[in-house]
Amino acid sequence: MKKIILTALIAFGYSNLHAQEESKSPLTFSGYVDAYYSYDFGKPEDHTRPGFFYNYNKSNEVNLNLGLAKVNYSKENIRGNFALMAGTYAEYNMSAEQGLLKNVYEANVGVKISQSHNLWIDAGIMPAHIGFESAIGKDCQTLTRSILAENSPYYEAGVKIGYTSESGKWYLAGMYLNGWQRIEKVEGNQTPAFGTQITYKPSDKVVLNWSTYVGNEQPDIDKKWRYFNNFYGQFKVTEKTNVTAGFDVGSQQSAKKSDKYDTWFSPVLILQYKPTDKIQLAARGEYYSDEKGVIITTETPNGFKTYGFSANFDYLVTDNVMFRIEARNLSSKDEIFIKNNLPTDSNTFLTTSLAISF
């Protein structure tokens, strides 16, 4: 008799749990607000930092970097995301887009196309498959973004097919894209663009990634093929110490049908240390070289060749509120910066932010 009662209770418990899971809404809502103040010691009169920065780029004024409202739909074989945004990130990073597209952070739908494998097709506007930094500051180890992140895609529009292995150690993806960080294609450009991504996680302490991009960013009458590779590794050295190493390298034809290519590259190294549950410290070293001005134009003899160093302090006020402060210095081979309205070869700035996620 006891066995029958126990079996019935277990069956009832399972049935009740299953009913709760069935009744659980497939919709989830979330938000993110990141307010900041940055002070550039170069004192730009227009309160705008150098043009190769798209995050936290207003100087000597309190502003909103990113305000985000998102809805996610998720069922066993279907998923979708829609997010709208506002802030200086949207204003400057989306300046090439038209109308209401400037305020779309994400808008995509995905369908699982295999019953036996974790294989999905996603289409729409998606976060880029390139790099380890995003516009959402709380997910990054430093307050401001690295130069390589600021000058490679944050978002992309197209179709992606992605596969995650049964063990979860491998992720493989291929993309058909509208272009290099573009929702709308360049006028006169009918050339397809493509991307790939391979991520390997041999353990919960190591992530290795290789992403690529191939495309043409000009009208077809002046077609120049661009080839780009992004490599990074993230390593949990100890329970309190994380290391991220990244390297970008790209090349683009110097002229239509030319055998000569203009190359740019950028290494970056970030060390993060968490002495307590509330405090995070980080240091970053980086270099970005774009002599021919493919990505960052300077019109100076040596182009853009810049070293950078930063130090970061984070305080987790609560589980979902973070205060951050960062000091950062950039030094260039040429005088590409401005200080007190005069050319200079260095730039120093302080940035603070207060962010909440919900």
LINTACOR-V931251 format. One record per backbone hydrogen bond with DSSP energy under -0.5 kcal/mol. CO is the residue of the C=O (numbers start at 1). NH is the residue of the N-H. E is the energy in kcal/mol with one decimal. If there is no record, write none. Layout:
# LINTACOR-V931251
co:nh:e
CO:NH:E
CO:NH:E
This chain:
# LINTACOR-V931251
co:nh:e
1:5:-2.4
2:6:-2.7
3:7:-2.4
4:8:-2.2
5:9:-2.5
6:10:-2.4
7:11:-2.4
8:12:-2.7
9:13:-2.8
10:14:-2.6
11:15:-2.5
12:16:-2.7
13:17:-2.4
14:18:-2.8
15:19:-2.2
16:20:-2.0
17:21:-2.3
18:22:-2.3
19:23:-2.1
20:24:-1.0
26:74:-2.0
28:72:-2.8
30:70:-3.0
31:358:-2.6
32:68:-3.3
33:356:-2.4
34:65:-2.4
34:66:-1.2
35:354:-2.4
36:63:-2.7
37:352:-2.7
38:40:-0.5
38:60:-3.9
39:41:-0.6
39:350:-2.2
40:43:-2.1
42:340:-2.2
44:47:-1.4
47:59:-2.8
50:53:-1.9
57:49:-3.2
58:38:-0.5
61:38:-0.6
63:36:-2.9
63:65:-0.6
64:88:-3.0
65:89:-2.0
65:90:-0.5
66:34:-2.0
67:86:-1.7
68:32:-2.2
69:84:-2.1
70:30:-2.5
71:82:-2.1
72:28:-2.3
73:80:-2.5
77:112:-2.4
78:75:-3.1
79:110:-3.6
80:73:-2.9
81:108:-2.3
82:71:-2.6
83:105:-2.1
83:106:-1.5
84:69:-2.3
86:67:-2.6
87:91:-2.1
88:92:-2.3
89:93:-2.7
90:94:-1.4
92:95:-0.8
94:97:-1.8
98:101:-1.8
99:102:-1.6
100:103:-1.8
101:104:-1.5
103:85:-2.5
103:105:-0.7
106:83:-3.1
107:125:-2.9
108:81:-2.3
109:123:-2.3
110:79:-2.3
111:113:-0.5
111:121:-2.2
117:119:-1.9
118:164:-2.0
119:113:-2.2
119:114:-0.6
120:162:-2.5
121:111:-2.5
122:160:-3.3
123:109:-2.2
124:126:-0.6
124:158:-2.2
125:107:-2.2
126:156:-2.5
135:137:-1.0
136:139:-1.7
137:140:-2.2
146:150:-2.3
147:151:-1.2
149:152:-1.3
154:128:-2.2
156:126:-3.2
157:178:-2.4
158:124:-2.2
159:176:-2.5
160:122:-2.8
160:162:-0.5
161:174:-2.0
162:120:-2.6
163:172:-2.6
164:118:-0.6
165:168:-1.1
169:201:-2.9
170:165:-2.4
171:199:-2.6
172:163:-3.1
173:197:-2.1
174:161:-2.4
175:177:-0.5
175:195:-1.7
176:159:-2.4
177:193:-1.3
179:181:-1.1
179:182:-0.7
182:157:-0.7
186:189:-2.1
188:190:-0.6
188:220:-2.4
193:177:-2.7
194:214:-2.6
195:175:-2.8
196:212:-2.4
197:173:-2.2
198:210:-2.3
199:171:-2.2
200:202:-0.5
200:208:-2.7
203:206:-1.1
205:236:-3.0
206:203:-0.7
207:234:-2.7
208:200:-3.0
209:232:-1.9
210:198:-2.2
211:230:-3.0
212:196:-1.2
213:228:-2.4
214:194:-2.9
215:226:-3.4
219:222:-2.4
220:223:-1.4
224:217:-0.7
225:253:-1.9
226:215:-2.0
227:251:-2.6
228:213:-1.9
229:249:-2.3
230:211:-2.8
231:247:-2.9
232:209:-2.6
233:245:-2.5
234:207:-2.2
235:237:-1.1
235:243:-2.7
240:274:-2.5
241:237:-1.1
241:238:-1.5
242:272:-3.1
243:235:-3.1
244:270:-2.9
245:233:-2.6
246:268:-2.3
247:231:-2.7
248:266:-2.5
249:229:-2.6
250:264:-2.3
251:227:-3.0
252:262:-3.3
255:258:-2.2
260:254:-2.7
262:252:-2.2
264:250:-2.8
265:289:-2.7
266:248:-2.5
267:287:-2.0
268:246:-2.6
269:285:-2.3
270:244:-2.6
271:283:-2.3
272:242:-2.6
273:275:-0.6
273:281:-3.4
278:316:-3.2
279:276:-0.9
280:314:-2.9
281:273:-3.2
282:312:-3.1
283:271:-2.7
284:310:-1.9
285:269:-2.6
286:308:-2.4
287:267:-0.6
288:306:-2.4
289:265:-2.1
290:293:-1.2
290:304:-1.7
295:297:-0.5
300:303:-1.1
303:305:-0.9
304:290:-3.4
305:333:-1.9
306:288:-2.3
307:331:-2.6
308:286:-2.2
309:329:-2.7
310:284:-2.1
311:327:-2.2
312:282:-2.0
313:325:-2.3
314:280:-1.9
315:317:-1.2
315:323:-2.9
318:321:-0.7
320:357:-2.1
321:317:-1.0
321:318:-1.3
322:355:-2.5
323:315:-3.1
324:353:-2.2
325:313:-2.7
326:351:-2.4
327:311:-2.3
328:349:-2.3
329:309:-2.2
330:347:-2.5
331:307:-3.0
334:336:-1.7
337:344:-2.2
339:342:-1.4
342:339:-2.9
344:337:-2.3
345:332:-3.5
347:330:-2.9
348:41:-2.4
349:328:-2.3
350:39:-3.2
351:326:-2.8
352:37:-2.3
353:324:-2.7
354:35:-2.2
355:322:-2.5
356:33:-2.4
